């Protein structure tokens, strides 16, 4: 059950190259209410090679209210193997 209210002004430039193999098994029961206002300018360049296997069971109740003003420039290269 989810209720979401969002206002967003976003300018984004993204360049990404990704090679990914993923296997995921998940069971989730979630109730979430989120209210967010965000003004964001972001430039991101990322290269990632990732192999991931994840199994998760989660019961979550979350209420979040956030206001954010963010300017971010990020460049990242990551090699990750996770089980």
C-alpha positions in Angstrom: 0.0 0.0 0.0 1.7 3.2 -1.0 0.8 6.8 -1.1 3.2 9.2 -2.7 3.2 12.9 -3.3 6.1 14.4 -5.2 7.1 17.6 -6.7 10.3 17.7 -8.6 12.2 20.0 -10.8 15.2 18.2 -12.2 17.8 18.7 -14.8 19.9 15.7 -15.3 22.6 14.7 -17.7 23.7 11.1 -17.4 26.1 9.0 -19.3 26.4 5.4 -18.3 27.9 2.2 -19.5 26.9 -0.9 -17.7 27.4 -4.6 -17.9 25.3 -6.4 -15.4 24.3 -9.9 -14.6 21.8 -10.1 -11.8 19.7 -12.8 -10.1 17.3 -11.6 -7.5 14.7 -13.4 -5.4 12.7 -11.2 -3.1 9.6 -11.3 -1.0 8.4 -8.0 0.5 5.5 -6.6 2.4 5.7 -2.9 2.5 3.6 0.1 3.5 5.1 3.4 2.6 4.1 7.0 2.7 6.4 9.5 1.2 6.3 13.2 0.7 9.1 14.8 -1.1 10.0 18.1 -2.7 13.3 18.3 -4.5 15.2 20.7 -6.7 18.2 19.0 -8.2 20.8 19.5 -10.8 22.9 16.5 -11.3 25.6 15.4 -13.7 26.7 11.9 -13.4 29.1 9.8 -15.3 29.5 6.2 -14.3 30.9 3.0 -15.5 30.1 -0.2 -13.7 30.7 -3.9 -14.0 28.6 -5.7 -11.5 27.6 -9.3 -10.8 25.1 -9.6 -8.0 23.1 -12.4 -6.4 20.6 -11.3 -3.8 18.0 -13.1 -1.7 16.0 -10.9 0.6 12.8 -11.0 2.7 11.7 -7.8 4.2 8.8 -6.4 6.2 9.0 -2.7 6.3 6.9 0.3 7.4 8.3 3.6 6.5 7.2 7.2 6.6 9.5 9.7 5.2 9.3 13.4 4.6 12.1 15.2 2.9 13.0 18.5 1.3 16.2 18.8 -0.5 18.2 21.2 -2.5 21.1 19.6 -4.1 23.7 20.2 -6.7 25.9 17.2 -7.3 28.6 16.2 -9.7 29.7 12.6 -9.4 32.1 10.5 -11.4 32.4 6.9 -10.3 33.9 3.7 -11.6 33.1 0.6 -9.7 33.8 -3.1 -10.0 31.7 -5.1 -7.6 30.8 -8.7 -7.0 28.3 -9.4 -4.3 26.5 -12.4 -2.9 
